[in-house]
Amino acid sequence: MGATRTPRDRWIEEGLRALATGGPDAVRVEALAKRLGVTKGGFYGSFADRDALLTAMLDTWERESIDEVIDRVEREGGDPKTRIQRAGVLTFSSERLLPIDLAIRDWARRDETVAERLRRVDNRRMALLREMIGTFRSDADEIEARSLLAFCLAIGEHFLAADHDDRSRAQVLARAADLLLDRPTEASH
């Protein structure tokens, strides 16, 4: 009986896990094989080399963080403000996607190919924001500014260590989202 090959998806998944916790240098074939409980020989049945694995990992991240998020947002529907918020939550609150996204952002600072991929993903995210915000705002400059602020808030809040006096981070984020999305607050009802 021949040995069963470790599925390609398991290598990619383990690679993404390693990337999220240790950056691209942590994505080493031998270490991944050990975590998967297999020999590294099986790796070469699925990938030509480590670079092929890294590319497959980026492909998976892009598909999950853009195509699958947009598909789910469209499928679940709702008004544009709800859809914007759902896309942000799916991407930047996820225990899976957020750590990968942050690791890719760091990696992109040192690798132009990764930076190009990140730019493509971020441009698609910005296009979605522009489209949704454009449903309740008409000034192109304001749409662009609100889109940028919303995107920066979604990413940047993960790096902020500041306290918010007697407010929780969740309360401040909710109020910021209300401002960006022109939603009435409880106090204004």
C-alpha positions as CSV (number, residue, x, y, z in Angstrom):
1,M,0.0,0.0,0.0
2,G,1.3,3.4,-1.0
3,A,1.6,6.3,1.5
4,T,-1.2,8.8,1.4
5,R,-0.1,12.2,0.3
6,T,-0.8,15.1,2.6
7,P,-3.3,17.2,0.8
8,R,-2.1,20.5,-0.8
9,D,-4.7,22.5,1.3
10,R,-3.2,21.2,4.5
11,W,0.3,22.5,3.6
12,I,-1.3,25.9,2.6
13,E,-3.3,26.0,5.9
14,E,-0.3,25.2,8.0
15,G,1.8,27.7,6.0
16,L,-0.8,30.4,6.7
17,R,-0.8,29.5,10.4
18,A,3.0,29.8,10.5
19,L,2.9,33.1,8.6
20,A,0.3,34.6,11.0
21,T,2.4,33.8,14.0
22,G,5.9,34.2,12.8
23,G,6.0,35.9,9.5
24,P,7.3,34.6,6.2
25,D,10.6,33.3,7.7
26,A,8.5,30.9,9.8
27,V,7.1,29.2,6.7
28,R,9.8,26.5,6.4
29,V,9.0,23.2,4.7
30,E,10.7,21.1,7.5
31,A,8.9,22.9,10.3
32,L,5.5,22.6,8.5
33,A,6.1,18.9,7.9
34,K,6.8,18.4,11.5
35,R,3.6,20.2,12.6
36,L,1.7,18.2,10.1
37,G,3.3,15.0,11.4
38,V,4.6,14.0,7.9
39,T,7.9,13.9,6.1
40,K,8.9,16.8,4.0
41,G,9.2,14.6,0.9
42,G,5.4,14.8,0.5
43,F,5.6,18.5,0.2
44,Y,7.3,18.2,-3.2
45,G,4.4,16.2,-4.6
46,S,2.2,19.3,-4.1
47,F,4.7,22.2,-4.7
48,A,7.7,22.7,-6.8
49,D,9.4,24.7,-4.0
50,R,8.8,27.0,-1.1
51,D,8.1,29.9,-3.4
52,A,5.2,28.0,-4.9
53,L,3.8,27.4,-1.5
54,L,4.1,31.1,-0.6
55,T,2.3,32.0,-3.8
56,A,-0.5,29.5,-3.1
57,M,-0.8,30.9,0.4
58,L,-1.2,34.4,-1.0
59,D,-3.8,33.1,-3.5
60,T,-5.7,31.5,-0.6
61,W,-5.6,34.7,1.5
62,E,-6.7,36.8,-1.4
63,R,-9.6,34.5,-2.3
64,E,-10.8,34.3,1.3
65,S,-10.3,37.9,2.2
66,I,-11.8,39.4,-0.9
67,D,-13.8,37.0,-3.1
68,E,-15.4,35.0,-0.2
69,V,-16.0,38.0,1.9
70,I,-17.7,39.9,-0.9
71,D,-19.7,36.8,-1.9
72,R,-21.0,36.4,1.7
73,V,-21.7,40.1,2.1
74,E,-23.8,40.1,-1.1
75,R,-25.5,36.8,-0.2
76,E,-26.5,38.0,3.2
77,G,-27.7,41.4,1.8
78,G,-28.8,44.4,3.8
79,D,-28.4,48.1,3.2
80,P,-25.0,49.4,2.1
81,K,-24.1,50.5,5.7
82,T,-24.8,47.0,7.0
83,R,-22.8,45.5,4.2
84,I,-19.8,47.7,4.8
85,Q,-19.8,46.8,8.5
86,R,-20.2,43.1,7.7
87,A,-17.2,43.1,5.3
88,G,-15.1,44.8,7.9
89,V,-16.1,42.4,10.6
90,L,-15.5,39.4,8.4
91,T,-12.1,40.6,7.4
92,F,-10.7,42.5,10.4
93,S,-12.3,40.8,13.4
94,S,-11.8,37.3,12.2
95,E,-9.5,35.1,14.3
96,R,-8.4,33.6,11.0
97,L,-8.1,36.4,8.5
98,L,-6.9,39.3,10.7
99,P,-3.6,37.7,11.8
100,I,-2.9,36.6,8.3
101,D,-3.7,40.1,6.9
102,L,-1.5,41.8,9.5
103,A,1.4,39.4,8.7
104,I,1.0,40.0,5.0
105,R,1.1,43.8,5.6
106,D,4.4,43.4,7.5
107,W,5.8,41.1,4.8
108,A,4.8,43.6,2.1
109,R,7.1,46.2,3.6
110,R,10.1,44.0,2.6
111,D,8.9,42.2,-0.5
112,E,7.7,44.1,-3.6
113,T,5.8,41.1,-5.0
114,V,3.8,40.8,-1.8
115,A,3.3,44.6,-1.8
116,E,1.8,44.4,-5.3
117,R,-0.6,41.7,-4.1
118,L,-1.5,43.7,-1.1
119,R,-2.1,46.8,-3.2
120,R,-4.5,44.8,-5.5
121,V,-6.4,43.4,-2.5
122,D,-6.6,46.8,-0.8
123,N,-7.7,48.5,-4.0
124,R,-10.6,46.0,-4.2
125,R,-11.5,46.7,-0.6
126,M,-11.4,50.4,-1.3
127,A,-13.6,50.0,-4.4
128,L,-16.2,48.2,-2.3
129,L,-16.1,51.0,0.3
130,R,-16.4,53.7,-2.3
131,E,-19.4,51.9,-3.9
132,M,-21.2,51.5,-0.6
133,I,-20.4,54.9,0.8
134,G,-21.4,56.4,-2.6
135,T,-25.0,55.2,-1.9
136,F,-25.4,57.8,0.8
137,R,-22.8,60.4,-0.1
138,S,-22.4,62.1,-3.5
139,D,-19.3,64.2,-3.2
140,A,-16.3,62.2,-4.6
141,D,-13.8,63.8,-2.3
142,E,-15.9,63.0,0.8
143,I,-16.5,59.4,-0.5
144,E,-12.8,58.9,-0.9
145,A,-12.0,60.4,2.6
146,R,-14.7,58.4,4.4
147,S,-13.4,55.2,2.6
148,L,-9.9,55.9,3.6
149,L,-10.9,56.7,7.2
150,A,-13.0,53.5,7.4
151,F,-10.2,51.4,6.1
152,C,-7.5,53.0,8.3
153,L,-9.8,52.5,11.3
154,A,-10.3,48.8,10.5
155,I,-6.6,48.2,10.2
156,G,-5.0,50.7,12.5
157,E,-7.1,50.0,15.6
158,H,-5.3,46.7,16.0
159,F,-2.0,48.6,16.5
160,L,-3.4,51.2,18.9
161,A,-2.6,50.8,22.6
162,A,-4.4,53.9,23.8
163,D,-7.1,53.9,26.5
164,H,-10.3,55.7,26.0
165,D,-11.0,57.2,29.5
166,D,-14.3,55.7,30.7
167,R,-15.2,54.2,27.4
168,S,-14.4,50.8,26.1
169,R,-12.6,50.3,22.8
170,A,-15.8,48.6,21.4
171,Q,-17.8,51.7,22.4
172,V,-15.4,54.1,20.7
173,L,-15.2,51.9,17.5
174,A,-19.0,51.7,17.4
175,R,-19.2,55.5,17.6
176,A,-16.5,56.0,15.0
177,A,-18.4,53.6,12.6
178,D,-21.6,55.6,13.3
179,L,-19.8,58.8,12.3
180,L,-18.2,57.4,9.1
181,L,-21.5,55.7,8.0
182,D,-23.8,58.7,9.0
183,R,-25.8,56.5,11.4
184,P,-27.8,58.1,14.1
185,T,-26.7,57.3,17.6
186,E,-28.8,56.4,20.6
187,A,-28.4,60.0,22.0
188,S,-29.8,61.5,18.8
189,H,-33.0,59.5,18.8
